[in-house]
């Protein structure tokens, strides 16, 4: 009877897994931007409406990049902890 051995990776886990974490963070940031602009808590949609297309672009990009960066950094910590 064969014993189960831990699954070993073929090569470094770095860039590909970090890209997955960053993509998930960007998707979460885009979802939050959509939710905030549709539900209009605290008048965010009104503020974006008065700001025009540039304000919407800056708002969406800032949320997406913030969430993407945070997810990539936390993903890096998870990868380093998993290797130990």
C-alpha positions in Angstrom: 0.0 0.0 0.0 1.4 3.4 -1.0 1.7 6.1 1.6 0.6 9.6 0.7 3.4 12.0 0.3 3.0 15.7 0.4 2.5 17.4 -3.0 5.7 19.1 -4.1 5.8 22.0 -6.4 7.7 22.0 -9.7 9.6 25.2 -9.5 9.3 28.5 -7.7 5.8 29.5 -6.7 6.3 33.3 -6.9 5.1 35.3 -9.8 2.2 33.1 -10.9 0.6 32.8 -7.5 1.2 36.5 -6.8 -0.6 37.4 -10.0 -3.5 35.2 -9.0 -3.7 37.0 -5.6 -3.4 40.4 -7.3 -6.1 39.6 -9.8 -8.5 38.5 -7.0 -7.8 41.8 -5.2 -8.4 43.9 -8.3 -11.7 42.0 -8.9 -12.7 42.7 -5.3 -11.8 46.4 -5.7 -13.9 46.7 -8.9 -16.8 45.0 -7.2 -16.6 47.4 -4.3 -16.4 50.4 -6.6 -19.5 49.2 -8.4 -21.3 48.5 -5.1 -20.4 52.0 -3.8 -21.5 53.8 -6.9 -24.8 51.9 -7.2 -26.0 52.0 -3.6 -24.8 55.6 -3.0 -23.8 55.5 0.7 -22.6 58.9 1.9 -23.3 60.5 -1.5 -20.4 58.9 -3.4 -22.4 58.4 -6.6 -23.5 62.0 -6.4 -19.9 63.2 -6.0 -18.8 61.0 -8.9 -21.7 62.3 -11.0 -20.5 65.9 -10.5 -16.9 65.0 -11.2 -17.4 63.5 -14.6 -15.6 60.6 -16.3 -12.2 61.5 -14.8 -13.5 61.3 -11.3 -15.1 57.9 -12.0 -11.9 56.6 -13.5 -9.8 57.8 -10.6 -12.2 56.4 -8.1 -12.3 52.9 -9.7 -8.6 52.8 -10.4 -7.7 53.8 -6.9 -9.9 51.1 -5.3 -8.8 48.4 -7.8 -5.1 49.2 -7.3 -5.4 49.5 -3.6 -7.1 46.1 -3.2 -4.8 44.5 -5.8 -1.7 45.7 -4.0 -3.0 44.6 -0.6 -4.0 41.1 -2.0 -0.6 40.7 -3.6 1.3 41.6 -0.4 -0.9 39.3 1.7 -0.4 36.6 -1.0 3.3 37.0 -0.7 3.1 36.5 3.1 0.9 33.4 2.6 3.4 31.9 0.1 6.4 32.6 2.4 4.5 31.1 5.4 3.5 28.0 3.3 7.1 27.3 2.3 8.3 27.1 5.9 
